């Protein structure tokens, strides 16, 4: 079931995680350099442990940073 969450919108996955009643933590990645992230977050990595689920999220859209 966890692999089915890859690429999905974070809001949808969060709802399913809360129904599981298992603790979870997430981190949002940001682009380096002259790019700016925006848009909704998507799940890009999942690690399940016995006591928790760790997720990595990324914004779905990127633009060059305006200077």
C-alpha positions as CSV (number, residue, x, y, z in Angstrom):
1,X,0.0,0.0,0.0
2,X,2.9,2.4,0.8
3,X,4.2,2.2,-2.8
4,X,0.8,3.3,-4.1
5,X,1.4,6.7,-2.3
6,X,4.5,7.5,-4.5
7,X,3.7,10.5,-6.7
8,X,0.4,11.2,-5.1
9,X,-0.7,14.5,-3.6
10,X,0.3,15.0,0.0
11,X,-3.2,16.0,1.1
12,X,-4.6,12.6,0.0
13,X,-1.8,10.6,1.5
14,X,-2.0,12.5,4.8
15,X,-5.7,11.5,5.2
16,X,-4.9,7.9,4.6
17,X,-2.0,8.0,7.1
18,X,-4.1,9.5,9.8
19,X,-6.6,6.6,9.3
20,X,-3.8,4.1,10.0
21,X,-3.2,5.6,13.4
22,X,0.6,5.2,12.9
23,X,2.9,8.1,13.7
24,X,4.5,9.7,10.7
25,X,7.0,12.4,9.9
26,X,7.7,14.3,6.7
27,X,10.2,16.6,5.2
28,X,9.7,18.9,2.2
29,X,12.7,19.1,-0.1
30,X,13.7,22.4,-1.7
31,X,15.6,22.9,-5.0
32,X,19.2,24.2,-4.7
33,X,20.5,27.2,-6.6
34,X,18.4,29.6,-8.6
35,X,15.1,27.6,-8.7
36,X,12.0,28.3,-6.7
37,X,9.4,25.6,-5.8
38,X,5.7,26.1,-5.8
39,X,2.5,24.2,-6.2
40,X,1.2,21.3,-4.2
41,X,3.5,18.7,-2.6
42,X,3.8,15.2,-3.8
43,X,5.3,12.1,-2.1
44,X,8.6,11.2,-3.5
45,X,10.0,8.8,-0.9
46,X,8.6,6.5,1.8
47,X,10.3,4.6,4.5
48,X,8.2,2.4,6.8
49,X,9.5,1.4,10.2
50,X,7.8,-0.7,12.9
51,X,6.9,2.3,14.9
52,X,6.5,5.1,12.3
53,X,6.5,6.2,8.6
54,X,8.9,8.7,7.2
55,X,8.0,10.6,4.0
56,X,9.9,13.0,1.7
57,X,7.8,15.5,-0.2
58,X,8.6,17.7,-3.1
59,X,6.7,20.6,-4.7
60,X,5.4,19.6,-8.1
61,X,6.4,22.8,-10.0
62,X,9.7,24.8,-10.3
63,X,10.5,28.2,-11.7
64,X,13.7,30.2,-12.1
65,X,14.1,32.5,-9.1
66,X,13.5,36.2,-10.0
67,X,16.4,38.5,-9.0
